[in-house]
Amino acid sequence: MMVNDRHVEIMRHEIWQQLREEAQELVQREPLLASHVYSSVLNHECLGSALSFIVANKLSDAVVSAFTIRELFDQAFVDCDRMLTHVAHDIKAVKDRDPAADSYLNVILNLKGFHALQAHRLAYCLWRQQRKELARFIQSRTSEVFGVDIHPACKVGHGIMLDHATGIVIGETAVIEDNVSILQSVTLGGTGNEQGDRHPKIRAGVLIGAGVKVLGNIEVGEGARIGAGSVVLKAVAPHTTVVGVPAKVVGKPNCPCPAESMDQNFLDDAISRINDSHTSAML
């Protein structure tokens, strides 16, 4: 096992142990939730088993049982060997970035952005195996249950946070790299009925604010920030902040990875840009 793989294995084990401790504490503190917590966490031997149980029970319907979807998850963990690694990075990302996520247990039990993302990872695994109709079924149920519509072919890295998540729509040829944070009502879409590679490419460390629309086969560079409500129609340079309709550059983020800081006050960026312009004019 390589050093990085060993590190991830340790992280995943630590997350699972912390989850179990949090679950046991919750059972003592809130007995009414004991059955739910035991079924979802304490009756399982590992993170993957607990995750598949939780998400499968949310995605199941009158025709496709939770047991069937759990089997799909369990096989995906084997076939797509990085999937559980991505899960561990995702749950840690949410816990680290979201002040409302006060425990790993809260993330895995209650946060639908996390659930929707893991359902997408299953759909993506099925899509790669050419089980496209089954992948589309998982996509459809994810959209119905969580209000998040991600095409099964969309490539998504690890350490992703879909905060609140309601209304997120992501197209077929979109790419989301590692350590990206996306808030509710975001669209990564096309500009019409064009064919082929037609959706945005979101590079590592990007923060996308609520209600943002990024349209077309354009790149949002590493470490960029997009202000809430913006419509992005042109490429965004790395480590810049864009805001508006259409979006324009207003400055630079105050850290290399805005997705981790989650700082959505873009006014400081604009003031900094104005000050830099004044300084340059005086020289």
Protein Blocks (a to p, Z undefined) as FASTA:
>chain_A
ZZklmmmmmmmmmmmmmmmmmmmmmmmmmmmlmmmmmmmmmmpcbfklmmmmmmmmmmpc
fklcfklmmmmmmmmmmmmmmlmmmmmmmmmmmmmmmmklmbfklmmmmmmklmmmmmmm
mmmmmmmnopamlmmmmmmmmmmmnopacdfklccdehiacehkiopacdfklccdehia
cdehiacddfbjcehjfbdcddehiacdehiacedjddddehiacdehiacfbdcdehia
cedjddddfbdcfbfblmlnopabfklmmmmmmmmmmmmmmZZ
